[in-house]
Amino acid sequence: MEMTARHLSVATVTTLVIGFVFAATVQAQRTETIDPTRFEDSVQAFERKDSKVMPPTGAIVITGSSSIRRWHPSMQEDLAPLTVIPRGFGGSTMADVLHFVDRLIIPYRPRAVVIYEGDNDTGRFRVPPATIASELKQIVSKIHATLPDTRIYVMSVKPSLAREQVWDKAQATNTLYQDIVSSDTRLAYIDVATPFLRNDGKVMNDIFVDDGLHLNQKGTKIWAATIKAALIKHEANYETTND
């Protein structure tokens, strides 16, 4: 009995230790700090580029996480004849855009801004949808405080194979985005989620590269066409009036 009790005691302690470590790991993942200064080098790179050739005012700034950053090479061609300024920075969140709005958006005095965030917020940092929505509202307020006529397009969080486990959080975030844009005629919502879903509601499995997160050529084609259709309807007429 003594040996059995000891074995049970060791097993219990081992189980508790494993459980504690697992819980601590999950908690660390959920509370990972978002430090916008990690993108200082990326933002300074944009500023150095601007110091050589400043983009035109009255264009469309497109910013967001890696789905935007990886689109940079073909963005201007994909969205022609619209004049766009690609300003994506991979791994970013809504909090990062908020932190850098005075350097990533305001200096260009754009007629419109497109924002894609929420993917890393929900998928990596486990930011609550309400917090993401609050940060978006602050971004809108900061932009309109300086550029009251600028239109802002908020893109939905896209589904992905890699982040299916948090798709419910992304959907909740998208619902809040729609609520926000419905309150202001200067705001609009671009649904890039629905085009990536099959009839059964599951995400398509042939639109991603090997990581199951970033878009392949087929996915990018759908993505670009969806965004262009939303923008061209409202922005094409402004191309001839750019400064």
C-alpha positions in Angstrom: 0.0 0.0 0.0 2.9 2.3 0.8 4.4 1.9 -2.7 1.0 2.4 -4.3 0.4 5.5 -2.4 3.8 6.9 -3.4 3.1 6.0 -7.0 -0.2 7.8 -6.9 1.4 10.8 -5.2 4.0 11.1 -7.9 1.5 10.6 -10.6 -0.7 13.3 -9.1 2.1 15.8 -8.7 3.3 15.1 -12.3 -0.3 15.6 -13.6 -0.6 18.8 -11.7 2.8 20.1 -13.0 1.9 19.3 -16.6 -1.5 20.9 -16.2 0.1 24.0 -14.7 2.7 24.3 -17.4 0.0 23.9 -20.1 -2.3 26.5 -18.5 0.6 28.9 -18.1 1.5 28.4 -21.8 -2.1 29.1 -22.9 -2.3 32.1 -20.7 1.0 33.5 -22.1 -0.3 33.1 -25.6 -3.5 34.9 -24.7 -1.8 37.8 -23.0 1.2 38.3 -25.3 1.9 41.9 -25.3 1.4 43.9 -28.5 4.4 46.3 -28.8 3.9 48.6 -31.8 7.6 49.7 -31.6 8.6 46.4 -33.1 7.6 47.9 -36.5 9.6 51.1 -36.1 12.1 49.9 -38.7 9.3 49.1 -41.2 7.7 52.5 -40.8 11.1 54.2 -41.1 11.7 52.4 -44.3 8.5 53.8 -45.7 9.5 57.3 -44.6 12.9 57.0 -46.2 11.2 56.0 -49.4 8.9 59.0 -49.1 11.8 61.3 -48.6 13.0 60.4 -52.1 9.7 60.3 -53.9 6.6 61.4 -52.0 3.4 59.7 -53.2 0.7 61.9 -54.5 -1.9 63.4 -52.2 -5.5 62.4 -52.8 -4.7 58.7 -53.4 -5.8 55.6 -51.5 -3.7 54.3 -48.6 -4.0 50.6 -48.1 -2.6 49.3 -44.8 -2.8 46.2 -42.7 -1.0 43.0 -41.9 0.8 40.4 -44.0 -2.2 39.8 -46.3 -1.6 43.4 -47.4 2.2 43.4 -47.2 2.5 40.3 -49.4 0.2 41.9 -51.9 2.5 44.9 -52.4 4.2 43.7 -55.6 1.0 43.5 -57.6 -1.4 45.8 -55.7 -1.1 48.8 -58.0 -1.6 46.7 -61.1 -4.5 44.7 -59.6 -6.3 47.9 -58.6 -5.6 50.0 -61.7 -6.7 52.6 -62.6 -7.0 53.6 -58.9 -4.0 55.4 -57.4 -3.0 53.4 -54.3 -0.2 53.7 -51.7 0.7 50.2 -50.3 1.5 50.5 -46.6 1.2 47.0 -45.2 3.4 45.6 -42.4 3.3 41.9 -41.8 2.3 40.6 -38.4 0.5 43.8 -37.4 -2.7 44.4 -35.5 -5.3 47.1 -35.2 -3.4 48.5 -32.2 -0.3 48.8 -34.4 -2.2 50.8 -37.1 -3.6 53.0 -34.3 0.0 53.6 -33.0 1.3 54.6 -36.4 -1.7 56.3 -38.0 0.1 59.7 -37.8 3.0 58.3 -39.9 1.4 55.7 -42.0 -1.8 57.5 -43.1 -2.1 61.2 -42.3 1.1 62.4 -44.1 -0.3 61.3 -47.5 -3.6 63.2 -47.1 -5.4 60.4 -48.8 -9.0 60.7 -50.1 -9.5 57.1 -48.9 -8.0 54.5 -46.6 -8.3 50.8 -46.6 -7.6 48.8 -43.4 -7.1 45.1 -43.1 -6.6 44.1 -39.4 -8.1 41.6 -37.0 -6.4 38.5 -38.4 -3.4 38.5 -36.0 -5.5 40.2 -33.3 -7.8 37.2 -33.1 -5.5 34.5 -34.3 -2.2 35.2 -32.6 -2.8 37.7 -29.8 -6.3 36.6 -28.8 -7.5 40.2 -28.6 -11.2 40.4 -27.7 -13.4 41.6 -30.6 -14.7 44.5 -28.6 -11.1 45.7 -28.0 -10.3 45.5 -31.8 -13.5 47.4 -32.5 -12.6 50.1 -30.0 -9.2 50.5 -31.6 -10.8 50.9 -35.0 -13.0 53.6 -33.7 -10.0 55.4 -32.4 -8.3 55.1 -35.8 -11.3 56.6 -37.5 -11.5 59.4 -35.0 -7.8 60.3 -35.5 -8.1 60.2 -39.3 -11.2 62.3 -39.4 -9.8 64.8 -36.9 -7.3 65.9 -39.5 -9.0 64.7 -42.7 -12.7 64.9 -42.1 -13.7 64.0 -45.7 -11.5 60.9 -46.0 -13.4 57.7 -46.7 -12.4 54.7 -44.7 -12.9 51.1 -46.0 -12.8 48.4 -43.3 -12.0 45.0 -44.6 -13.5 41.9 -42.9 -11.1 39.4 -41.3 -10.7 36.6 -43.9 -11.1 32.9 -42.9 -8.1 30.6 -43.2 -7.2 26.9 -42.6 -4.6 27.8 -40.1 -7.0 29.8 -37.9 -10.2 27.8 -38.1 -10.2 27.4 -34.3 -10.7 31.2 -33.9 -13.0 31.8 -36.8 -15.9 32.5 -34.4 -13.9 35.3 -32.9 -13.1 36.7 -36.3 -16.8 36.5 -37.3 -17.7 38.4 -34.1 -15.1 41.0 -35.0 -16.5 41.3 -38.5 -20.0 41.9 -37.1 -18.6 44.7 -34.9 -16.9 46.2 -38.0 -20.2 46.3 -39.8 -21.9 48.0 -36.9 -19.2 50.7 -36.8 -19.4 51.5 -40.6 -23.2 51.6 -40.5 -23.0 54.7 -38.3 -21.1 56.9 -40.7 -21.5 57.5 -44.4 -17.8 58.0 -44.8 -17.2 54.4 -43.7 -17.7 51.3 -45.8 -17.2 47.5 -45.2 -15.5 45.2 -47.7 -16.4 41.6 -47.2 -13.4 39.5 -48.2 -14.6 36.6 -46.1 -17.6 35.3 -48.0 -15.8 34.9 -51.3 -13.4 32.4 -49.5 -16.2 30.2 -48.2 -17.7 27.1 -49.8 -21.4 26.5 -50.0 -21.2 24.5 -46.7 -19.7 27.5 -44.9 -16.2 26.0 -44.7 -13.2 27.8 -46.0 -11.8 26.9 -49.4 -8.8 24.6 -49.1 -7.0 25.6 -52.4 -6.4 29.3 -51.9 -3.5 29.2 -49.4 0.2 28.6 -49.5 1.6 25.7 -47.4 1.1 27.6 -44.1 -2.7 27.6 -44.5 -2.8 31.3 -43.7 -1.4 33.3 -46.5 -3.0 33.4 -49.9 -1.6 31.7 -53.0 -2.1 33.0 -56.6 -5.7 31.8 -56.8 -6.5 33.3 -53.4 -4.9 36.6 -54.2 -6.8 36.8 -57.5 -10.1 36.4 -55.6 -8.9 38.9 -52.9 -7.9 41.5 -55.4 -11.0 41.2 -57.5 -13.2 41.6 -54.4 -11.4 44.7 -53.1 -11.3 46.3 -56.6 -15.0 45.8 -57.1 -15.7 47.5 -53.8 -13.4 50.4 -54.4 -13.9 51.1 -58.1 -17.6 51.7 -57.5 -16.9 54.6 -55.2 -13.4 55.8 -56.0 -13.0 55.7 -59.8 -14.7 59.1 -60.2 -12.2 60.7 -58.0 -9.1 59.7 -60.0 -9.4 62.8 -62.3 -9.6 65.1 -59.3 -6.4 64.0 -57.5 -3.9 66.8 -56.6 
